[in-house]
Amino acid sequence: MTEQRRSRLSAEVDFERDGKQTGFVRLFHSVHRSAYGFIPIPIVVIRNGAGPTALFISGNHGDEYEGQVTLCNLAKSLQSSDIKGRVILLPMANFPAAQAGLRTSPIDRRNLNREFPGDPNGDVTQQIAYYISSTLLPMADVVYDLHSGGSSLAHLPAVSMKRSPDKAFEKRAYAALQSLGAPLAYITEGAQGTGREETLGAQAAARGIIALGSELGGSGTVARPGLRIAERAVRNLMVHMGILPESARIPADGPMRVTRVGGADYFVYASEAGVWEPCVELGDMVEAGQLAARIHTPETPWAPPAEVHFARDGLVLVRRLPARTVRGDCLFHLSTDAPDLFA
Ligand code: ZN
């Protein structure tokens, strides 16, 4: 069998045509109920002559909604006459997951943001990753992937970027991050300190494309603070790139608090199964050794709860939502203030 390295997906839009076009990226998927059908991944392309390209993505995880709402609003409000260059919107990147309201695809159970650069001959999610990597990323000067905590996490609304060994590139990415006008940023070394490379952001950065992210809240809902940050960030990023004029900038409410997420000691995991009781809340400053959570076993209510502690000082950036937990669940993760990170 000969394998092809070209994406099997095809877009109904022409990325080189001026104006606003809406349509679908077709992912052919032959199943019992639809032998010759395709999965319709919505896409919007807005172009006005030569200029930079911004690629905005949400629904990479299907249970994260603030980005999807932001891009829905942008799809209607942004006109080609407003811009110079090109804007590509992919609001439901992992369409089957987003339609089901799940982090991972109900078709192949894969997590799109762990599948880059993807596989043109792989499962549905791997094919989507490959299309983004091979077709959309090469067009982009900047990619902004809008996430939130999803169903299992609540996140302090924040914008993010990943560090790079290329200092000139990192400086350009940080300038773009600062332009977003967000109140809080966290800088990562890689997912959970593991140096993971299979995320969209890592894939883009590896290709020399500025890659920014957001965690806009979560809890499986849409909250206004995260929406407001996202709305301002997408506008201001387009201004920063020269796609929108300076007059379109939405001013920041204040300076951006810059924090970093380092290695394993930034994360607190459940040590036992049970019902966990948080001992701190989002936004709290904590110290090394401080009690993070008690894990109770209502099945044996007389048994003492297990206690887990923070391994370092920091800001509580993320907490788990569901009360039932098993060993290995992430209960909290921290970030630490790093105002001089790029000084
Ligand atoms: Zn996500």
Residues whose N, C-alpha, C, O or C-beta is under 5 A from the ligand:
A	BS01	ZN	H61 E64 H147 S148
